[in-house]
Amino acid sequence: MQAPRFIGSEIYRGSSYGARHPLSIPRVPTVIDLCRAMGWLPTAQYINSPRARPQALTTWHTPAYIAALQRAETEGMVSPEARVRHHLGTLSNPVFPEMFRRPATAAGGSLLAADLIAGGGVVYNPGGGTHHGMADHAGGFCYLNDPVLALKALLAQGLSRIAYVDIDAHHCDGVAAAFHGETRVLMISTHEARRWPFTGALDDRAGGSAINLPLPRGTNDSGFAMALHEVILPKLQAMRPEAIVLQCGADAVAEDPLSRLALSNNAHWQAVALLRSLSTRLLVLGGGGYNPWTVGRLWSGVWATLNGCEIPDRLPERARSVLAALTWTRRPAFPPDALIDTLRDAPREGGVPDELRASIHTLRDRQAAWV
């Protein structure tokens, strides 16, 4: 099988939602630079992402919304009507110079990835994973919904058993809306309970096409491992998916400012390693993640895991300098040495909350009703 492909773009370098926005930080550029510094990203495996054309985006998004998004980028402003209808020009979804081109590039990468894995293979698009975008409006920092577009492209290839697994700290409400009741797509989401967007309750099955497992505040590696081994893996093994799309948001780790989960990056890497063996087609996307050091380290480790690269206990100086050069206006500019000197977090194991155990048991008892 061909080596995994990495889809990236220079549009992410220097592009920002604004100085005070959680997405003011560099993410994809840090991953590219770290992986190159480690010798993990040879030219042959790197693909420059195309930008999706407006017509390709309308397989999910409305033409009126795409036109409004393009107009907002061109004019550098939105009308009051567009702000209300399309949720553009808000604190979460601000106007910025690349507000159409950047998400269209992420979407183009995910659409290309769907084509690349048509005959089998593994593709990583860390710029993707924008799972809150709705058909006619932006939501939760997401202007477009590239996971939905990729899943629709896989369905168009004739696949009938596709698994979408989302381990972001926030529920994938846009994906759930797009595939409500769609029997060919199974969505499995772990996300922090009682956190925005306040969807994805345990009993929410999205018309029979979803398994939602809210994680209590403070869930650690042990709790996530229980969810992985007792809910996610058994269902996928029984399903035998023809393709898996994994949204690997990095905001569930302890240091992230927008969640109160307590995972280490080992939890995500274990999920990546185990899911890779369950289908001949795998697309791994980025997603949330708002601490520059933890995002860069976690997503670089995802690429290492996909390629079977050994992750050293201590980073070589060239890689360490990538992390040392990062700054962050929201926290002290000098993080703990562990976030600069190493890639792998110390495991964060411990007790599993009774609430999570009960939820897992509920889902296991419901197994007979799963489609």
C-alpha positions as CSV (number, residue, x, y, z in Angstrom):
1,M,0.0,0.0,0.0
2,Q,1.2,3.5,-0.8
3,A,2.6,5.5,2.1
4,P,0.2,7.9,3.9
5,R,-0.2,11.4,2.3
6,F,-0.1,14.7,4.1
7,I,-2.2,17.5,2.7
8,G,-1.1,21.0,3.7
9,S,-1.0,24.6,2.5
10,E,0.9,27.8,3.1
11,I,-2.4,29.7,3.4
12,Y,-2.4,28.7,7.1
13,R,0.9,30.4,7.7
14,G,0.2,34.0,8.8
15,S,-3.5,33.6,8.3
16,S,-5.4,34.4,11.5
17,Y,-9.0,35.0,12.7
18,G,-7.7,38.0,14.6
19,A,-5.4,38.7,17.5
20,R,-8.0,38.1,20.2
21,H,-9.6,35.0,18.6
22,P,-8.8,31.5,19.9
23,L,-7.6,30.7,16.3
24,S,-5.0,33.4,16.3
25,I,-2.4,30.7,16.9
26,P,-0.4,28.8,14.2
27,R,-1.5,25.2,14.0
28,V,-0.9,23.5,10.6
29,P,2.4,25.4,10.0
30,T,3.7,24.1,13.3
31,V,2.8,20.6,12.4
32,I,4.5,20.9,9.0
33,D,7.6,22.4,10.5
34,L,7.8,19.9,13.3
35,C,7.3,16.9,11.0
36,R,9.9,18.2,8.6
37,A,12.4,18.9,11.4
38,M,11.9,15.3,12.6
39,G,12.5,13.9,9.1
40,W,9.0,12.5,9.0
41,L,7.6,14.5,6.0
42,P,9.5,13.8,2.8
43,T,8.5,15.7,-0.3
44,A,6.9,12.6,-1.9
45,Q,4.3,12.3,0.9
46,Y,3.4,16.0,1.0
47,I,0.6,17.4,-1.2
48,N,-0.3,21.1,-1.6
49,S,-4.0,21.4,-0.9
50,P,-6.2,22.7,-3.8
51,R,-8.9,25.2,-3.0
52,A,-12.4,23.9,-3.5
53,R,-14.4,25.6,-6.1
54,P,-17.7,27.2,-5.1
55,Q,-19.7,24.6,-7.0
56,A,-18.1,21.7,-5.2
57,L,-19.0,23.3,-1.9
58,T,-22.7,23.3,-2.8
59,T,-23.0,19.6,-2.3
60,W,-23.8,20.7,1.3
61,H,-23.7,24.4,1.6
62,T,-26.3,26.7,-0.1
63,P,-25.2,28.8,-3.0
64,A,-26.4,31.9,-1.2
65,Y,-24.2,31.2,1.7
66,I,-21.1,30.5,-0.4
67,A,-21.8,33.8,-2.3
68,A,-22.1,35.7,1.0
69,L,-18.9,34.2,2.3
70,Q,-17.0,35.2,-0.9
71,R,-18.5,38.6,-0.8
72,A,-17.5,39.1,2.8
73,E,-13.9,38.3,2.0
74,T,-13.8,40.6,-1.0
75,E,-15.5,43.6,0.8
76,G,-13.9,43.0,4.2
77,M,-17.3,43.4,5.8
78,V,-20.8,41.9,6.0
79,S,-24.2,43.5,5.9
80,P,-26.5,43.3,8.9
81,E,-28.7,40.9,7.0
82,A,-25.8,38.6,6.2
83,R,-24.7,38.7,9.8
84,V,-28.1,37.5,11.0
85,R,-28.7,34.9,8.3
86,H,-25.2,33.5,7.8
87,H,-23.6,34.2,11.2
88,L,-20.7,36.0,9.6
89,G,-18.9,38.9,11.2
90,T,-19.5,37.7,14.7
91,L,-17.1,37.2,17.6
92,S,-16.8,33.4,16.8
93,N,-16.9,33.8,13.0
94,P,-15.2,37.1,12.2
95,V,-14.4,38.8,9.0
96,F,-10.7,38.3,8.1
97,P,-8.7,38.5,4.9
98,E,-8.7,34.8,4.0
99,M,-12.2,33.9,5.4
100,F,-13.3,32.2,2.2
101,R,-9.9,31.0,0.7
102,R,-8.7,29.4,3.9
103,P,-11.8,27.2,4.7
104,A,-12.1,26.5,0.9
105,T,-8.6,25.2,1.0
106,A,-9.3,23.0,4.0
107,A,-12.4,21.7,2.1
108,G,-10.4,21.2,-1.1
109,G,-7.9,19.1,0.9
110,S,-10.6,16.9,2.3
111,L,-12.3,16.5,-1.1
112,L,-8.9,15.6,-2.6
113,A,-8.3,13.1,0.2
114,A,-11.6,11.4,-0.6
115,D,-10.4,10.9,-4.1
116,L,-7.0,9.7,-3.0
117,I,-8.4,7.0,-0.8
118,A,-11.0,5.8,-3.3
119,G,-8.9,2.7,-4.0
120,G,-7.5,2.4,-0.5
121,G,-5.0,4.4,1.5
122,V,-4.4,6.8,4.3
123,V,-4.5,10.6,4.0
124,Y,-4.0,13.3,6.7
125,N,-5.4,16.8,6.3
126,P,-4.8,18.6,9.6
127,G,-6.3,21.8,8.3
128,G,-9.7,20.0,8.0
129,G,-12.1,18.9,10.7
130,T,-14.3,22.0,10.7
131,H,-17.4,20.1,12.0
132,H,-19.6,22.9,13.1
133,G,-20.3,24.5,9.8
134,M,-24.0,24.4,8.7
135,A,-25.5,24.4,5.3
136,D,-26.5,28.0,5.3
137,H,-24.4,29.5,8.1
138,A,-21.1,29.5,9.9
139,G,-20.8,28.1,13.4
140,G,-18.1,27.6,16.1
141,F,-15.2,29.0,14.1
142,C,-16.2,26.8,11.1
143,Y,-17.2,28.6,7.9
144,L,-17.4,25.4,5.8
145,N,-17.9,21.8,6.9
146,D,-15.1,19.8,5.2
147,P,-16.0,16.5,7.0
148,V,-19.5,16.6,5.5
149,L,-18.1,17.4,2.1
150,A,-15.6,14.5,2.3
151,L,-18.2,12.0,3.5
152,K,-20.6,13.0,0.7
153,A,-17.7,12.5,-1.8
154,L,-17.1,9.0,-0.4
155,L,-20.9,8.2,-0.7
156,A,-20.7,9.4,-4.3
157,Q,-18.1,6.8,-4.9
158,G,-20.7,4.1,-4.1
159,L,-19.6,3.3,-0.5
160,S,-22.4,2.2,1.8
161,R,-20.6,1.6,5.1
162,I,-18.7,4.7,6.2
163,A,-17.8,5.5,9.8
164,Y,-17.2,9.0,11.0
165,V,-15.4,9.1,14.4
166,D,-15.1,12.4,16.2
167,I,-13.0,12.8,19.3
168,D,-13.0,16.6,19.5
169,A,-13.9,18.1,22.8
170,H,-17.0,19.7,21.1
171,H,-19.9,17.8,19.6
172,C,-20.0,17.6,15.8
173,D,-23.4,19.3,15.3
174,G,-22.9,20.1,11.7
175,V,-22.1,16.5,10.7
176,A,-25.0,15.3,12.7
177,A,-27.3,17.7,10.9
178,A,-26.0,16.6,7.5
179,F,-26.4,12.9,8.0
180,H,-29.5,12.6,10.3
181,G,-31.1,9.3,9.5
182,E,-28.5,8.4,6.8
183,T,-28.1,4.6,7.1
184,R,-24.9,4.5,5.1
185,V,-23.0,6.7,7.6
186,L,-22.4,5.9,11.2
187,M,-21.3,8.8,13.4
188,I,-19.5,8.1,16.7
189,S,-18.7,11.2,18.8
190,T,-17.0,11.6,22.2
191,H,-17.1,15.1,23.5
192,E,-17.3,17.0,26.7
193,A,-20.7,16.9,28.4
194,R,-22.6,20.1,29.0
195,R,-20.3,22.1,26.7
196,W,-21.1,24.2,23.6
197,P,-22.8,23.5,21.3
198,F,-24.8,21.6,23.9
199,T,-25.9,18.9,21.4
200,G,-24.9,15.2,21.2
201,A,-26.7,13.9,24.3
202,L,-26.4,10.2,25.2
203,D,-29.9,9.5,23.9
204,D,-29.4,11.5,20.7
205,R,-29.1,9.0,17.9
206,A,-29.5,11.4,15.0
207,G,-32.3,9.4,13.5
208,G,-30.5,6.1,14.1
209,S,-27.2,7.1,12.5
210,A,-25.2,8.3,15.5
211,I,-23.6,7.1,18.8
212,N,-23.0,10.0,21.2
213,L,-20.9,9.6,24.3
214,P,-20.6,12.8,26.4
215,L,-17.5,12.7,28.6
216,P,-17.7,14.2,32.0
217,R,-15.5,17.1,32.9
218,G,-12.0,15.9,33.9
219,T,-12.2,12.7,31.9
220,N,-8.6,11.3,31.7
221,D,-6.8,8.7,29.6
222,S,-8.4,5.8,31.5
223,G,-11.9,7.1,30.8
224,F,-11.2,7.6,27.2
225,A,-9.6,4.2,26.9
226,M,-12.8,2.6,28.3
227,A,-14.8,4.5,25.7
228,L,-12.5,3.5,22.9
229,H,-12.3,-0.2,23.8
230,E,-15.9,-0.7,25.0
231,V,-17.9,1.5,22.6
232,I,-15.9,2.7,19.5
233,L,-13.8,-0.3,18.6
234,P,-16.5,-3.0,19.1
235,K,-19.0,-1.1,16.9
236,L,-16.4,-0.5,14.2
237,Q,-15.3,-4.1,14.3
238,A,-18.9,-5.3,13.8
239,M,-19.6,-2.7,11.1
240,R,-16.5,-3.5,9.0
241,P,-16.5,0.0,7.5
242,E,-15.4,0.5,3.9
243,A,-13.9,3.9,5.0
244,I,-13.3,5.7,8.2
245,V,-13.1,9.5,8.6
246,L,-11.5,10.4,12.0
247,Q,-11.8,14.0,13.2
248,C,-8.9,14.3,15.7
249,G,-9.5,17.6,17.4
250,A,-6.7,18.5,19.8
251,D,-8.8,20.4,22.3
252,A,-9.6,17.5,24.7
253,V,-6.1,17.6,26.3
254,A,-5.7,19.0,29.8
255,E,-3.9,22.3,28.7
256,D,-6.5,23.4,26.2
257,P,-8.4,26.6,27.2
258,L,-11.7,25.7,25.6
259,S,-12.5,22.4,27.3
260,R,-12.2,20.9,30.8
261,L,-11.2,17.4,29.8
262,A,-7.9,16.0,31.0
263,L,-6.5,13.7,28.3
264,S,-2.9,13.4,27.2
265,N,-2.0,13.2,23.5
266,N,-1.4,9.4,24.0
267,A,-5.2,8.9,24.0
268,H,-5.5,10.4,20.5
269,W,-2.5,8.5,19.2
270,Q,-3.9,5.2,20.4
271,A,-7.2,5.9,18.7
272,V,-5.4,6.7,15.4
273,A,-3.3,3.5,15.6
274,L,-6.2,1.2,16.4
275,L,-8.6,2.7,13.9
276,R,-6.1,2.5,11.1
277,S,-6.3,-1.3,11.1
278,L,-10.1,-1.4,10.8
279,S,-10.5,-0.1,7.2
280,T,-8.6,0.0,4.0
281,R,-9.5,3.7,3.6
282,L,-8.7,6.2,6.4
283,L,-8.9,10.0,6.3
284,V,-7.7,11.8,9.4
285,L,-8.6,15.4,10.0
286,G,-7.7,18.1,12.5
287,G,-10.4,20.1,14.3
288,G,-10.3,22.0,17.5
289,G,-7.2,22.9,19.5
290,Y,-6.4,26.3,21.0
291,N,-3.0,25.9,22.8
292,P,-0.3,26.3,20.2
293,W,2.1,23.8,21.9
294,T,-0.3,21.1,22.6
295,V,-1.9,21.2,19.1
296,G,1.4,21.1,17.3
297,R,2.7,18.2,19.4
298,L,-0.5,16.2,19.2
299,W,-1.0,16.6,15.5
300,S,2.6,15.9,14.7
301,G,2.3,12.7,16.7
302,V,-0.7,11.7,14.7
303,W,1.4,11.9,11.5
304,A,4.2,9.9,13.2
305,T,1.7,7.3,14.3
306,L,0.2,6.9,10.8
307,N,3.7,6.3,9.4
308,G,5.0,4.1,12.2
309,C,7.7,6.6,13.1
310,E,9.4,6.3,16.5
311,I,8.6,9.3,18.8
312,P,11.7,10.1,20.8
313,D,11.7,10.8,24.5
314,R,13.4,14.2,23.8
315,L,13.2,16.2,20.7
316,P,16.3,17.0,18.7
317,E,17.2,20.7,18.8
318,R,15.9,21.5,15.3
319,A,12.4,20.2,16.3
320,R,12.6,21.7,19.7
321,S,13.3,25.2,18.2
322,V,10.0,25.0,16.3
323,L,8.1,24.8,19.6
324,A,10.4,27.2,21.5
325,A,9.6,29.9,18.9
326,L,5.9,29.8,19.5
327,T,4.2,32.5,21.6
328,W,0.7,32.9,22.9
329,T,-1.1,36.0,24.1
330,R,-3.6,34.1,26.3
331,R,-1.0,32.4,28.6
332,P,2.6,33.0,29.7
333,A,4.9,33.0,26.7
334,F,7.1,30.3,28.3
335,P,5.2,27.1,28.9
336,P,6.5,24.1,31.0
337,D,9.6,22.5,29.5
338,A,7.6,19.3,28.7
339,L,5.7,21.3,26.1
340,I,8.9,22.2,24.3
341,D,11.4,19.4,25.0
342,T,9.1,16.5,24.2
343,L,6.3,15.4,21.9
344,R,4.6,12.8,24.0
345,D,2.7,13.8,27.2
346,A,3.1,11.8,30.4
347,P,0.1,9.5,30.6
348,R,-2.9,10.9,32.5
349,E,-4.5,7.9,34.0
350,G,-6.7,7.5,37.0
351,G,-10.2,6.8,38.1
352,V,-13.2,6.6,35.7
353,P,-16.2,8.7,36.7
354,D,-19.3,6.8,37.6
355,E,-21.2,9.0,35.2
356,L,-19.0,7.8,32.3
357,R,-19.2,4.2,33.4
358,A,-23.0,4.4,33.4
359,S,-23.1,6.0,29.9
360,I,-20.8,3.3,28.5
361,H,-22.9,0.6,30.0
362,T,-26.0,2.2,28.5
363,L,-24.5,2.2,25.1
364,R,-23.4,-1.4,25.5
365,D,-26.9,-2.5,26.5
366,R,-28.2,-0.7,23.4
367,Q,-25.9,-2.7,21.1
368,A,-28.7,-4.9,19.9
369,A,-30.6,-1.9,18.6
370,W,-27.6,-0.4,16.7
371,V,-27.9,-0.5,12.9
